[in-house]
């Protein structure tokens, strides 16, 4: 089976968050299930710099006002089709915002182009390439199902995966005439959303199936609290909405061979993590005090609960804990963490930005990772934490609740606990969770049991990839034994 994955970022070519990790890991995970996945990605500078070889499979004279080429290549183990359109994608900054932090004003055009190319590929634009399924990720590819639904043929099946429903790709109605859609597509059954246009809503409305990245989040977004105005649509097609938990690339994230660590280790040699802990302490300029070392690896936003953590920092330090933060986001939160570092020298430290190697070292050396999100579709950092023995301290929300088992007395007695879980949205609940974590940490035998249990958790793509393969088979009518490799 041929599946075209459409994503605005894919690791290791371009990454701003968890979407890239998922898009990068899923193709290999699907291979054993008889699924060949090729990924369509824009030709950002970082992508083009890695495109040392490849072949032009299509030239376009007018891709939303600019010439473009489609280049098929294999890069870092990924089969990709890259859209080379410098006028749209050859820009500094992130894929979505300019260096000054503002959204690119033509994002509507840049990602309409991504979706349009996806639909044209599905309809046979490139001779010999005929995917049976187009798998779209988040709003940036949300118009692809609409182009297929309102196009000349709709025989290709589509899946819309929501990684975060808060980002809807909303634009004013004035762009509709330039989207290459028929007039009747601007309606409730198409791209229209509260008088404007939402690319995510278009994908959710027009795709054959809607998936989310955890079962719990699939339930949450059907409520007014988490549905962001789209809960009615989701409830109206509830039988085609499923939650499939994300996994992680367990080869890229393997503490027994991770070259980003100062010291590799396994569940049986967990005491060797201490070398990594010292490396983190040195990197962030902390003191040598004993006690638990907490970390944050996150976008610094209110959605991630960073304001709640700031309220709990004094209490955390009083408990004997230290905190290191790697991330960027809202300026006031970045400034506030820097201020806390100045108030608690040697105890609290922040490094702005994102560093892949440092994030691995932090997972391999810190004692616990704090994820106090107000909502969290799936989350990947807690899965990395489990894999590396960095005990997750998480909100009871979304995929966090699906993946971490709270160390309450019953779970400890049953020997199933893998972390600490607390009610979201409250700085007091977060502080109590931190206090409980410190208490667990000082019971060395119990703490190591929790760490080892997390390290032995199944956080791979194996089960989830099988569920995606089954979904592809169900919507196309193909059965597993129709695949020649099986």
C-alpha positions in Angstrom: 0.0 0.0 0.0 1.2 3.5 -0.9 0.5 6.3 1.6 1.4 9.9 1.0 2.2 11.7 4.3 1.8 15.5 4.2 3.6 17.4 6.9 5.0 20.9 7.3 8.0 19.5 9.2 9.7 16.1 9.5 12.6 15.1 11.6 15.5 15.1 10.9 15.1 17.5 8.0 13.2 20.3 9.9 11.8 20.4 13.4 10.0 22.8 15.7 8.1 20.3 17.8 6.6 16.9 18.2 4.9 16.9 14.8 8.3 16.5 13.2 9.2 13.6 15.4 5.9 11.8 14.5 6.2 12.4 10.8 9.8 11.3 10.8 9.3 8.1 12.8 6.0 6.8 11.3 7.3 5.7 7.8 9.8 3.3 9.2 7.4 1.9 11.8 4.8 1.2 9.0 7.2 -0.7 6.8 6.8 -4.1 8.6 3.0 -3.7 8.0 3.3 -3.6 4.2 2.9 0.2 4.0 5.2 2.3 1.9 5.0 5.9 3.1 6.5 8.9 1.2 6.5 12.3 2.8 5.7 15.6 1.1 7.5 18.5 2.7 8.2 22.1 1.8 11.7 23.0 0.5 12.8 25.2 3.5 16.5 26.1 3.5 17.3 23.3 6.0 15.6 20.8 3.8 17.2 21.9 0.6 20.7 21.9 2.2 20.3 18.2 2.7 19.0 17.5 -0.8 22.3 16.4 -2.2 20.7 14.1 -4.7 17.3 13.5 -6.1 15.3 13.7 -9.3 12.9 16.3 -10.5 9.6 14.4 -11.0 7.5 17.4 -11.9 7.9 21.0 -12.9 5.1 23.5 -12.2 4.8 26.8 -14.0 2.3 28.3 -11.5 2.2 27.1 -7.9 0.1 29.9 -6.5 1.9 32.5 -8.5 5.4 31.0 -8.6 7.3 28.3 -10.5 8.2 25.2 -8.6 9.7 21.8 -8.9 8.9 18.5 -7.1 12.0 16.6 -6.2 11.9 12.9 -5.1 14.8 11.9 -2.9 15.8 9.7 0.0 17.3 11.7 2.8 18.4 10.3 6.2 16.3 7.2 5.6 13.2 9.0 4.6 11.5 8.8 1.2 10.4 12.4 0.5 9.0 14.6 -2.2 10.3 18.2 -1.7 8.5 21.2 -3.1 11.3 23.5 -4.3 9.6 26.9 -4.5 12.0 29.6 -3.2 9.4 32.3 -3.3 7.3 30.4 -0.8 9.8 28.5 1.4 13.3 29.9 1.1 13.2 32.2 4.1 15.0 32.6 7.4 13.4 31.8 10.7 11.1 28.9 11.5 8.7 27.4 9.0 5.9 29.5 10.3 7.2 32.8 11.6 9.7 35.4 10.6 12.9 36.1 12.6 11.0 38.9 14.4 8.4 36.4 15.7 5.5 37.3 13.5 3.6 34.8 11.3 4.5 35.1 7.7 1.6 37.1 6.1 1.4 34.6 3.2 1.2 31.5 5.3 -2.3 30.9 3.8 -0.6 30.6 0.4 2.4 28.7 1.5 0.4 25.9 3.0 -2.4 26.0 0.5 0.3 25.2 -2.0 1.5 22.2 0.2 -2.1 20.9 0.3 -2.7 21.5 -3.4 0.4 19.6 -4.4 -0.6 16.7 -2.1 -4.0 16.4 -3.8 -2.5 16.6 -7.3 0.0 13.9 -6.4 -2.9 11.7 -5.2 -4.8 12.3 -8.5 -1.8 11.1 -10.6 0.3 14.3 -11.2 3.4 12.1 -11.3 3.2 9.2 -13.6 3.6 5.9 -11.8 2.9 7.3 -8.4 -0.6 6.5 -7.2 -1.0 6.5 -3.4 -4.2 4.9 -2.0 -4.2 7.1 1.1 -3.2 10.7 1.8 -2.3 11.1 5.5 -2.4 14.8 6.5 -0.9 16.3 9.7 -2.3 19.4 11.3 -3.7 22.6 9.7 -0.8 23.1 7.3 -2.0 20.2 5.2 -5.7 20.5 6.1 -6.8 21.7 2.6 -5.6 18.5 0.9 -8.8 16.6 1.8 -10.9 19.5 0.6 -9.1 19.7 -2.7 -9.8 16.0 -3.2 -13.4 16.2 -2.0 -14.2 19.1 -4.3 -12.0 18.0 -7.1 -12.6 15.8 -10.2 -12.2 12.6 -8.3 -12.4 11.5 -4.7 -11.3 7.9 -5.0 -8.2 8.5 -2.9 -8.9 8.1 0.8 -7.8 10.8 3.3 -6.9 10.9 7.0 -6.6 14.1 9.0 -4.5 13.8 12.1 -4.9 16.5 14.8 -1.7 17.1 16.7 -3.1 20.2 18.4 -6.6 21.4 17.8 -5.7 24.9 19.2 -3.9 25.7 15.9 -6.7 25.9 13.4 -5.0 27.7 10.5 -7.7 30.5 10.5 -7.7 33.1 7.7 -10.1 35.8 6.5 -12.7 35.0 3.8 -10.9 37.3 1.3 -8.4 34.6 0.4 -11.0 32.1 -0.7 -11.0 33.2 -4.4 -7.3 32.4 -4.6 -7.5 28.9 -3.1 -8.4 27.1 -6.4 -11.6 25.6 -4.9 -15.1 25.8 -6.4 -17.5 28.4 -4.9 -19.6 25.7 -3.1 -16.6 24.7 -1.0 -17.1 27.9 1.0 -19.7 26.4 3.3 -20.4 24.4 6.4 -19.5 21.2 4.6 -16.2 22.7 3.3 -13.7 25.2 4.5 -15.9 27.9 6.1 -15.5 28.4 9.8 -17.3 31.3 11.7 -17.2 33.5 8.5 -13.6 32.8 7.7 -11.6 29.8 6.6 -10.0 27.2 8.8 -7.6 24.8 7.1 -7.8 22.4 10.1 -11.6 22.5 10.0 -11.5 21.8 6.3 -9.4 18.7 6.8 -11.6 17.5 9.6 -14.8 18.0 7.6 -13.6 16.5 4.3 -11.3 13.6 5.4 -12.6 10.1 5.5 -11.2 9.7 9.1 -10.0 12.0 11.8 -7.4 10.8 14.1 -5.8 12.3 17.2 -2.6 11.4 18.9 -4.0 9.8 22.1 -7.3 8.1 23.0 -7.9 10.5 25.9 -7.5 13.6 23.7 -9.9 12.1 21.2 -12.5 12.2 23.9 -11.5 15.6 25.3 -11.8 17.5 22.0 -15.4 16.4 21.7 -16.2 18.7 24.7 -16.6 22.5 24.7 -13.7 22.8 27.2 -11.2 21.3 24.7 -12.9 21.3 21.3 -12.0 24.9 20.4 -15.3 25.4 18.6 -14.9 22.2 16.6 -16.5 19.8 19.1 -19.8 19.9 17.2 -18.2 18.7 14.0 -16.4 15.9 15.9 -19.5 14.8 17.6 -21.4 14.8 14.4 -18.9 12.3 12.9 -18.0 10.5 16.1 -17.8 7.1 14.4 -14.9 8.3 12.3 -12.8 9.9 15.0 -10.2 7.7 16.7 -7.3 8.3 19.0 -4.0 6.5 18.2 -1.3 7.1 20.7 2.0 8.4 19.5 5.2 6.4 19.9 8.8 7.4 19.7 11.8 6.3 17.6 13.4 3.9 20.1 16.6 3.7 18.0 17.1 7.5 18.1 16.1 7.5 21.8 18.1 4.7 23.3 20.1 5.4 26.5 22.3 2.4 26.0 23.8 3.8 22.8 22.9 7.6 22.7 26.0 9.5 21.7 24.6 12.7 23.1 25.0 11.3 26.7 28.1 11.7 28.8 27.5 8.1 29.9 25.3 5.5 28.3 23.4 3.1 30.5 20.5 0.7 30.7 17.8 -0.2 33.2 20.2 -2.6 34.8 23.0 0.0 35.1 20.8 2.9 36.1 23.2 4.2 38.7 25.5 5.3 35.8 23.0 8.1 35.1 24.8 10.1 37.8 27.5 11.0 35.2 24.9 12.6 33.0 23.4 14.4 36.0 26.7 16.0 36.7 27.1 16.9 33.1 23.7 18.7 33.2 24.7 20.5 36.4 27.9 21.7 34.8 26.1 22.8 31.6 23.5 24.8 33.4 25.9 26.2 36.0 24.2 24.7 39.1 25.7 24.0 42.5 26.7 20.5 43.6 23.9 20.1 46.2 22.3 16.7 46.6 18.6 16.4 45.9 16.4 15.8 42.9 17.1 17.6 39.6 13.9 18.5 37.7 13.9 19.6 34.1 11.6 21.2 31.6 12.0 20.7 27.8 9.2 22.6 26.3 7.7 25.5 24.5 7.3 28.2 27.2 3.6 29.0 26.9 0.6 29.1 29.2 -0.8 26.0 27.4 2.2 24.1 28.7 1.5 25.3 32.2 4.8 27.2 32.5 3.1 30.0 34.5 2.0 27.4 37.0 5.5 26.1 37.4 6.9 29.6 37.9 4.5 29.9 40.9 5.9 26.7 42.3 9.6 27.4 41.9 10.2 28.9 45.3 8.5 25.8 46.9 10.5 23.5 44.7 13.8 25.1 45.8 12.6 25.0 49.5 12.0 21.2 49.1 15.7 20.8 48.1 15.1 20.5 44.4 16.8 22.2 41.5 15.4 23.1 38.1 16.8 23.4 34.6 14.8 24.7 31.6 15.4 24.3 27.9 12.9 26.1 25.7 11.6 29.3 24.2 8.2 30.9 23.8 6.4 33.8 25.3 8.8 36.6 26.2 7.3 37.1 29.6 7.8 33.5 30.6 11.4 33.5 29.3 12.1 36.6 31.3 10.4 35.1 34.4 12.5 32.0 34.3 15.6 34.1 33.9 14.5 36.1 36.9 14.0 32.9 38.9 17.5 31.9 38.0 18.8 35.2 39.4 16.8 34.8 42.6 18.0 31.2 43.0 21.6 31.1 41.7 22.9 27.5 41.5 19.4 26.1 41.9 17.4 27.3 38.8 18.8 27.9 35.3 17.4 28.4 31.8 18.9 28.0 28.3 16.7 29.6 25.7 16.0 27.9 22.4 16.1 24.2 21.4 19.1 21.9 21.3 18.5 18.3 20.3 21.6 16.9 21.9 21.1 18.8 25.1 17.5 17.5 25.3 18.9 14.0 25.2 21.4 14.8 27.9 18.8 16.3 30.1 16.5 13.2 29.8 19.6 11.0 30.5 20.7 13.0 33.6 17.8 14.7 35.2 15.8 12.9 37.9 12.4 14.0 36.8 10.7 16.0 33.9 7.9 18.4 34.7 5.0 18.7 32.2 2.2 20.7 33.8 0.2 21.3 30.6 -3.4 22.6 30.7 -4.0 20.5 27.6 -1.7 18.1 25.9 -2.8 16.1 22.8 -0.2 13.4 23.4 3.2 14.7 24.4 6.5 13.1 23.6 8.8 14.4 26.2 7.2 12.2 28.9 7.7 9.2 26.6 11.4 10.2 26.2 11.5 10.5 30.0 10.1 7.0 30.6 12.6 5.6 28.1 15.5 7.3 29.9 14.5 6.9 33.5 13.7 10.6 33.9 10.5 10.2 35.9 7.6 12.2 34.4 5.6 14.6 36.6 2.6 15.3 34.5 -0.9 16.8 34.4 -3.8 14.3 34.3 -4.7 15.4 30.8 -4.7 14.1 27.2 -1.9 11.8 26.3 -0.1 12.4 29.5 -2.9 10.6 31.4 -2.7 7.8 28.8 1.0 7.1 29.2 2.0 7.8 32.8 0.7 5.7 35.8 0.6 7.7 39.0 2.7 6.5 41.9 -0.3 6.4 44.3 -0.3 3.8 47.1 -2.3 1.3 45.1 -0.1 1.6 42.0 3.1 1.4 44.2 1.7 -1.7 45.9 0.8 -3.3 42.5 4.3 -2.3 41.2 2.9 -0.5 38.1 3.7 3.2 38.9 5.8 5.0 36.3 5.5 8.7 37.4 3.5 11.3 39.3 0.2 12.6 37.9 -1.8 15.6 39.2 -4.9 17.6 38.3 -4.2 20.2 35.7 -4.5 24.0 35.9 -3.5 24.5 39.6 -0.2 25.7 40.9 -1.1 24.1 44.3 -1.7 20.7 42.7 1.6 21.0 40.9 3.4 21.9 44.1 1.9 18.9 45.9 3.0 16.7 43.0 6.6 18.1 43.3 6.5 17.5 47.0 5.4 14.0 46.5 8.1 13.5 43.9 10.8 14.7 46.3 9.6 12.3 48.9 9.6 9.4 46.4 13.1 10.4 45.3 14.5 10.1 48.8 13.3 6.5 49.0 16.1 5.3 46.8 14.9 1.7 46.4 11.4 2.7 45.4 12.6 5.5 43.1 14.8 3.2 41.1 11.9 0.7 40.7 9.8 3.5 39.2 12.7 4.5 36.9 13.3 1.0 35.7 9.6 0.3 35.2 9.4 3.4 33.0 12.4 2.3 31.0 10.7 -1.0 30.3 7.4 0.6 29.2 6.5 0.1 25.6 6.8 3.6 24.1 7.7 2.4 20.6 5.6 2.8 17.5 5.0 -0.9 17.1 1.4 -1.1 18.4 0.4 2.3 17.1 1.8 1.7 13.6 -0.3 -1.5 13.5 -3.4 0.5 14.3 -2.6 3.0 11.5 -2.0 0.2 9.1 -5.4 -1.4 10.1 -7.1 2.0 9.6 -5.5 2.4 6.1 -6.7 -1.1 5.2 -10.3 -0.5 6.5 -10.9 2.7 4.5 -9.4 1.4 1.3 -11.0 -2.0 1.5 -7.6 -3.7 1.3 -6.8 -6.5 3.8 -3.6 -7.3 5.4 -3.0 -10.4 3.3 -3.4 -8.2 0.2 0.1 -6.8 0.9 2.8 -8.8 -1.0 5.3 -8.3 1.9 3.0 -10.1 4.4 
